[in-house]
Amino acid sequence: MTSMRYTAALLALGVALLPIAAGAQCHPPATSHEARLLAFYEAPIAFSMAGAPSRLAPGAVAVGGEAVPVPSPDAALQHPEFCYANTTNNTRLAPLFGRPRLALGLPASFTIEASYLPDVRVDDAEASIASLAIARVQNVPYTGGRLISALRVDGTTGSVRGAITCPRGSLQLTDPNVPCYGSEPSRDTFEPNSLGLEGAIGADLAAQRVAFYLGAGVRWLQPRFRAGFTDGFGNVDHTTVSVNLVRRVAFTGVTWHALGRVQLSAQLYAVPADVTTTRVTVQYAPR
């Protein structure tokens, strides 16, 4: 009997010493800091138009890339108020987001666009992002010049990994009751999931070497965040944060047909509820 009690005690002690995985599900309200912060970082990753609307002949291919500066959110948004308490998130893992772009002309004035960024590491962020879009581009009758319109649907999914909840600079081994008690940075994951509907109209000027455009649309966001921090006792925090949001967007930009088939574009992209950012793209495309 004593032997059985001793064995049971050892088993209980072993179980107590095993890492404990915390997998809480958090669904903050749309107005919370957590929801607004996730929406804030959806904007730079949005698969918006690469430049002024232009038609690609069936079978024609345009290749290029884009760069989007990653802005810094308001300091208040970096302090969770619903899912976590008394912490400050390290949200700006990299100063720039970039990805390749490919477009293929289809019959009936349709164009399909795609982008894939495989596990690329930039500064403190490791990203894997895939995007797809389909657009219909048409000439608009106009006596004063040449107008082109576009109606476009796009979607983006993927993940961005890095130390967000507990970066190395926030780690401490002084007080287990204070956040980030541990010796290894967190391995957190942000999943930007969005579906967008956009419409734009562009005008060619300067002998069709420069085109200006403006547009607007709506974006459905389903960002997800999953914590990944192991504290000094071996407890693992896998708390997930999930929100579903709808955002209005507006954008304007200019495309310059620089050298031969090379196009340079600059875009101002605004999500009134969250952030305004810029996007620069370069494309090699048939004219």
C-alpha positions in Angstrom: 0.0 0.0 0.0 2.8 2.3 0.9 4.6 1.5 -2.4 1.4 2.3 -4.3 1.1 5.7 -2.6 4.7 6.5 -3.3 4.3 5.6 -7.0 1.1 7.7 -7.2 2.9 10.6 -5.6 5.7 10.4 -8.1 3.3 10.3 -11.0 1.5 13.3 -9.6 4.7 15.2 -9.3 5.7 14.3 -12.9 2.4 15.5 -14.2 2.8 18.8 -12.3 6.3 19.4 -13.7 5.2 18.9 -17.3 4.7 22.1 -19.4 1.1 23.2 -19.3 -0.4 24.4 -22.6 -2.9 27.2 -22.3 -5.1 27.4 -25.4 -7.7 30.1 -24.5 -10.0 31.4 -27.3 -10.4 35.2 -27.3 -13.0 37.1 -29.4 -12.5 40.8 -28.6 -15.1 43.3 -29.8 -14.5 45.2 -33.0 -13.7 48.4 -31.1 -11.1 46.8 -28.9 -7.4 47.6 -29.2 -6.7 44.0 -30.2 -9.3 44.1 -33.1 -8.1 47.5 -34.3 -4.5 46.5 -34.2 -5.1 43.3 -36.3 -7.0 45.4 -38.8 -4.2 48.0 -38.8 -1.7 45.3 -40.0 -4.1 43.9 -42.6 -3.7 47.1 -44.6 -0.1 46.8 -45.8 -0.7 43.2 -46.8 -3.9 43.9 -48.8 -3.5 42.7 -52.4 -4.7 46.0 -53.9 -4.2 47.1 -57.6 -0.6 47.3 -58.8 -1.2 50.4 -60.8 -3.5 52.2 -63.1 -6.1 49.9 -64.8 -4.7 48.5 -68.0 -5.8 45.7 -70.4 -3.6 42.7 -71.0 -4.1 40.8 -74.3 -5.1 37.1 -73.8 -2.0 35.2 -73.0 0.1 38.3 -72.2 2.1 38.2 -69.0 3.2 41.0 -66.7 5.7 40.4 -63.9 6.9 42.7 -61.2 7.0 43.4 -57.5 5.8 45.8 -54.8 7.1 47.4 -51.6 4.9 48.7 -48.8 6.3 50.6 -45.8 4.9 49.2 -42.6 3.6 52.0 -40.5 3.7 52.2 -36.7 0.3 52.1 -34.9 -0.8 54.4 -32.2 0.9 53.5 -28.9 -2.4 52.9 -27.2 -3.3 50.1 -29.7 -0.1 48.2 -28.6 -1.6 47.8 -25.1 -4.2 44.9 -25.2 -7.3 45.6 -23.2 -9.5 42.6 -23.7 -7.4 39.4 -24.3 -4.3 40.3 -22.3 -3.6 42.7 -19.5 -0.5 44.8 -18.5 1.5 43.9 -21.6 2.8 45.8 -24.6 3.0 44.1 -28.0 6.0 44.3 -30.2 4.0 44.8 -33.4 6.4 46.3 -35.9 8.6 43.3 -36.7 9.8 44.8 -40.1 9.9 48.3 -41.6 8.9 47.1 -45.1 6.6 44.5 -46.7 7.4 43.3 -50.2 6.2 40.6 -52.6 6.4 39.5 -56.2 3.4 40.0 -58.5 2.3 38.2 -61.7 -0.6 39.0 -64.0 -2.0 37.0 -67.0 -4.4 38.3 -69.6 -7.5 36.3 -70.2 -10.2 36.4 -72.9 -13.2 38.8 -72.5 -11.0 41.6 -71.0 -10.3 39.6 -67.8 -7.0 39.5 -66.0 -5.9 37.2 -63.3 -3.2 38.2 -60.7 -1.3 36.2 -58.2 1.5 36.6 -55.6 3.3 34.1 -53.4 5.8 34.9 -50.7 7.4 31.7 -49.3 8.8 31.7 -45.8 10.9 34.8 -46.3 12.6 36.4 -43.2 12.9 40.1 -43.0 14.3 41.6 -39.8 12.3 40.0 -37.0 9.4 38.7 -39.2 9.1 35.5 -41.1 6.3 35.7 -43.7 4.5 33.3 -45.9 1.7 35.1 -47.9 -0.4 34.0 -50.9 -2.8 36.3 -52.8 -5.0 35.9 -55.8 -7.2 38.4 -57.8 -9.3 38.5 -60.9 -10.3 41.8 -62.6 -12.3 42.9 -65.6 -10.8 46.0 -67.4 -12.8 48.0 -69.9 -12.5 51.1 -72.0 -14.9 53.9 -71.0 -16.4 56.0 -73.7 -15.2 59.6 -73.2 -14.8 62.4 -75.7 -12.1 64.2 -73.9 -9.5 61.4 -73.8 -9.1 57.8 -72.8 -10.6 56.3 -69.6 -10.2 52.8 -68.4 -12.2 51.1 -65.6 -11.6 48.0 -63.6 -13.7 45.9 -61.3 -11.6 43.5 -59.2 -12.0 40.8 -56.5 -9.0 39.7 -54.5 -8.1 37.4 -51.6 -5.1 37.0 -49.3 -4.1 34.4 -46.7 -0.9 33.3 -45.0 1.0 33.9 -41.8 3.6 36.2 -40.3 5.7 34.8 -37.4 7.8 36.6 -34.9 8.2 37.6 -31.2 5.1 39.8 -30.7 3.8 39.2 -27.2 7.2 38.7 -25.5 10.2 39.9 -27.6 13.7 39.5 -26.1 13.7 43.0 -24.7 10.6 42.3 -22.6 11.8 39.0 -21.0 12.3 39.0 -17.3 13.1 36.4 -14.6 12.4 38.6 -11.6 8.7 38.3 -11.0 6.6 35.4 -12.2 3.4 37.5 -11.7 4.6 40.0 -14.3 4.2 39.2 -18.1 7.0 37.7 -20.1 8.5 35.7 -17.2 10.9 33.5 -19.1 14.2 33.3 -21.0 13.1 32.6 -24.6 11.2 35.1 -26.8 7.7 34.1 -27.9 7.0 32.5 -31.2 3.7 34.2 -32.2 1.7 33.9 -35.4 -0.4 36.6 -37.2 -2.6 35.3 -40.0 -3.9 38.0 -42.3 -7.0 36.7 -44.1 -9.0 39.1 -46.3 -11.4 39.3 -49.2 -11.7 42.6 -51.1 -13.9 44.1 -53.8 -12.5 47.2 -55.6 -13.5 49.4 -58.4 -11.2 52.0 -60.1 -11.0 54.3 -63.1 -7.9 55.6 -64.7 -7.0 58.3 -67.3 -4.0 58.2 -69.7 -2.2 61.5 -70.1 1.0 62.8 -71.7 0.8 60.7 -74.9 -0.2 57.7 -72.8 3.0 57.7 -70.9 1.4 58.7 -67.6 -1.8 57.4 -66.1 -3.7 58.6 -63.0 -6.3 56.5 -61.3 -8.5 56.5 -58.2 -10.8 53.8 -56.7 -12.7 52.6 -53.7 -14.0 49.3 -52.3 -14.8 47.2 -49.3 -12.7 44.6 -47.5 -13.8 41.7 -45.3 -11.2 40.9 -42.7 -10.8 37.7 -40.7 -7.4 38.2 -39.0 -6.2 35.6 -36.5 -3.5 35.8 -33.9 -2.0 32.9 -32.0 0.4 33.4 -29.1 3.4 31.1 -28.6 5.2 31.8 -25.3 6.7 29.3 -22.9 7.3 30.9 -19.4 10.0 30.1 -16.9 7.8 27.2 -15.4 7.3 25.6 -18.8 3.7 26.7 -19.2 2.9 27.3 -22.8 0.5 30.1 -23.8 -1.3 29.3 -27.1 -4.1 31.9 -26.7 -5.8 32.7 -30.0 -7.4 36.1 -30.9 -10.1 36.0 -33.6 -12.1 38.9 -35.1 -14.3 39.4 -38.1 -14.4 43.0 -39.5 -15.6 45.0 -42.5 -13.6 48.0 -43.8 -14.1 50.6 -46.4 -11.0 51.5 -48.5 -10.0 54.2 -50.9 -6.9 54.6 -53.0 -5.3 56.8 -55.7 -2.1 56.6 -57.6 -0.1 57.3 -60.8 1.6 54.9 -63.2 4.5 56.0 -65.4 5.5 54.0 -68.5 9.2 54.6 -67.9 11.4 52.7 -70.3 9.9 50.5 -73.0 7.7 48.0 -71.2 8.7 49.0 -67.7 6.0 50.6 -65.6 6.5 52.4 -62.3 3.5 53.0 -60.0 3.0 54.8 -56.7 -0.3 54.4 -54.7 -1.8 56.0 -51.7 -4.0 53.4 -49.9 -6.3 54.5 -47.2 -8.5 52.5 -44.7 -10.3 55.4 -43.0 -11.0 53.4 -39.8 -7.4 52.2 -39.4 -4.5 53.6 -41.4 -3.2 55.2 -44.6 -0.1 53.8 -46.2 1.7 53.8 -49.6 2.6 51.2 -52.1 5.3 51.3 -54.8 5.3 48.7 -57.7 7.4 48.0 -60.7 6.2 45.9 -63.6 7.4 44.6 -66.9 4.4 44.4 -69.1 3.5 44.5 -72.8 1.8 47.6 -74.0 
